[in-house]
Amino acid sequence: MIISVHNTKGGVGTATLLPHLAHLATEAGHKVYRTTDSVRLPETIDSDLILIDGIRDDLPACVLVIPITCRMAEEHAHELADNFRGPVIYLPNMGHRLTSIPPHLPVIVAQTIPYSHAIAYAADQARLVWDAPDGRTKTSPAPSRSAPPCSTSYASRTRNP
């Protein structure tokens, strides 16, 4: 399975979220390969889960995870979700309540991610954020609609400058 974590709005926490996801997946028994949208890939990747920081045309994702921290990040999320052909997971942080989800998008709203001060504390302590004080998350409302099955084909997308 290939999972992309991306939002065209910078500073939403994709670089922080990826190592946490990789650690949790490894603990669950998955062999994980992490990469970015700009690193050259090896000829073969021996893993059952690939996590990408960004979106790659040469490695189509099955699932897109979009961190959302503010209104602008939410607007960018809607644009990304509209161009992705597969399940999309919105991941708001505890400080942002989603204002809307376009009804035509196959979006699942996941648990919220911790506040940035919990992430900073965890980094200082060399701990995972979910193990740090104030890092446990509250659950967002139940998903509003189900996502379609994983598909490796997706529409071309453009990045905002």
C-alpha positions, 0 to 999 in steps of 0.5 A: 500500500502507498500512502501520501501525506500532503497539503499544498499549504506549507507548515501543516505538519507532514514532515512531523506526521510521517515518522510517527506514522512509520513508527506506528506501522512498524510497531504493527508489523509492517515493513515501511519505506519512507520517501519524499516527492523529490528523492530518487527511488531505488530500483526495488522497494522491499516493503509492504507500506510506502509513506510519501511526504508529498505526491509523486507521479511515478508512485501513485498513492492508494490513500491521500492523508491531508493534515489541516491546521487552518482555514487556508489549509482546509481550502487547499485540502479541498482542491487536493481531494477533488483531484485525487482518485481514491480515499482521502483522509482529512486530519485536522489538528485539535485547534481547527474545526472543519468548516465544510466538506464538499459533498461530492468528495470521498473524504473521511475525517480522522482523529485529530492530531495534537497541538504543536506544543505537544509535538514540540515537547515530544521532539525535545524528549525524543518521544512519540507525540502520542506518548507525551503529555497532552498528546492524546487526541480526542476523536472527531465526529464519525466519518461523514461518508465512506471512501471508495476502494483503493485505486492506483490511477489518479488525475494529474494535479498541479502544485500551487506556487 
